[in-house]
Amino acid sequence: MIRRRMKVVFLDELQADPAAAARRALDLLGPVDRLVVHFDVDVIDFAECPLGENYRHGEGATLAQATDALAALAATDAFAGVTVAQLNPVRVVNRRAKLTHLGGL
């Protein structure tokens, strides 16, 4: 990503301070009229909250870190919505409380 000069907020930044990582992402984006967030559940550590298909353990954000960052983005005036990707319904059946937490933004 760096080689292609993409603007990136890295996982360790999200893990250290989710709200600051969200603010940094907004700063990198610059001024916008509308913000739609594409959220891939595979960013969440599968061992903590297996909602997607990422089977790596100990490599992702916690559900709390992810939702804290999403909440910070949702609090902006430009926020217009969020899409959730890679959510595997088979894995969700016994995790309604976790989805309720995610959907409470």
C-alpha positions as CSV (number, residue, x, y, z in Angstrom):
1,M,0.0,0.0,0.0
2,I,2.8,2.4,0.8
3,R,4.5,1.5,-2.5
4,R,1.3,2.6,-4.3
5,R,1.0,5.7,-2.1
6,M,-2.4,4.7,-0.7
7,K,-3.4,6.5,2.4
8,V,-3.7,3.9,5.2
9,V,-4.5,3.7,8.9
10,F,-2.8,0.5,10.1
11,L,-4.2,-2.1,12.5
12,D,-1.8,-1.2,15.3
13,E,-3.1,2.4,15.2
14,L,-6.6,1.1,15.5
15,Q,-5.7,-1.2,18.4
16,A,-3.9,1.5,20.3
17,D,-6.6,4.2,20.0
18,P,-9.7,3.5,17.9
19,A,-11.1,7.0,18.0
20,A,-7.7,8.5,17.1
21,A,-7.4,6.1,14.2
22,A,-10.8,7.1,13.0
23,R,-9.9,10.8,13.2
24,R,-6.7,10.1,11.3
25,A,-8.6,8.2,8.6
26,L,-10.9,11.3,8.3
27,D,-7.9,13.6,8.1
28,L,-6.3,11.4,5.4
29,L,-9.6,11.5,3.5
30,G,-10.0,15.3,3.6
31,P,-13.2,17.2,3.4
32,V,-16.2,15.3,2.2
33,D,-19.9,16.0,2.0
34,R,-20.9,12.4,2.7
35,L,-19.1,9.6,4.3
36,V,-20.1,5.9,3.7
37,V,-18.0,3.4,5.6
38,H,-17.3,0.0,4.2
39,F,-16.7,-2.3,7.2
40,D,-15.2,-5.8,6.6
41,V,-15.8,-7.9,9.7
42,D,-12.6,-9.8,9.0
43,V,-10.8,-6.9,10.6
44,I,-12.0,-8.3,13.9
45,D,-9.9,-11.1,15.5
46,F,-11.6,-14.3,14.7
47,A,-10.7,-15.8,18.1
48,E,-12.7,-13.1,19.9
49,C,-15.6,-12.8,17.6
50,P,-15.9,-15.2,14.7
51,L,-18.3,-13.4,12.4
52,G,-16.5,-13.8,9.1
53,E,-14.1,-16.0,7.3
54,N,-10.8,-14.9,8.6
55,Y,-9.4,-17.9,10.6
56,R,-6.3,-16.1,11.8
57,H,-6.2,-15.8,15.6
58,G,-4.6,-13.0,17.5
59,E,-4.2,-10.8,14.4
60,G,-7.2,-8.5,14.3
61,A,-8.9,-5.8,16.3
62,T,-11.3,-6.6,19.1
63,L,-15.0,-6.0,18.6
64,A,-14.8,-3.1,21.0
65,Q,-11.9,-1.5,19.1
66,A,-13.7,-1.8,15.8
67,T,-17.0,-0.5,17.1
68,D,-15.3,2.4,18.9
69,A,-13.7,3.4,15.6
70,L,-17.0,3.0,13.8
71,A,-18.8,5.1,16.4
72,A,-16.3,7.9,16.0
73,L,-16.8,7.8,12.2
74,A,-20.6,7.7,12.7
75,A,-20.5,10.7,14.9
76,T,-19.3,13.0,12.1
77,D,-21.7,15.3,10.3
78,A,-20.8,13.8,7.0
79,F,-21.7,10.2,8.0
80,A,-24.3,8.8,5.7
81,G,-24.1,5.0,6.3
82,V,-22.1,1.8,6.7
83,T,-21.9,-1.3,4.7
84,V,-20.9,-4.6,6.4
85,A,-19.0,-7.1,4.4
86,Q,-17.8,-10.7,4.8
87,L,-20.4,-11.4,7.5
88,N,-21.1,-15.1,7.4
89,P,-24.7,-15.9,8.6
90,V,-23.7,-19.4,9.6
91,R,-21.3,-17.9,12.2
92,V,-23.8,-15.3,13.4
93,V,-26.5,-17.7,14.7
94,N,-25.1,-17.9,18.2
95,R,-23.6,-14.4,18.3
96,R,-26.7,-12.1,18.3
97,A,-25.4,-10.1,21.2
98,K,-22.2,-9.3,19.4
99,L,-24.2,-8.2,16.3
100,T,-26.5,-6.1,18.5
101,H,-23.4,-4.4,19.8
102,L,-22.2,-3.7,16.3
103,G,-25.6,-2.6,15.1
104,G,-26.0,-0.1,18.0
105,L,-23.9,2.5,16.3
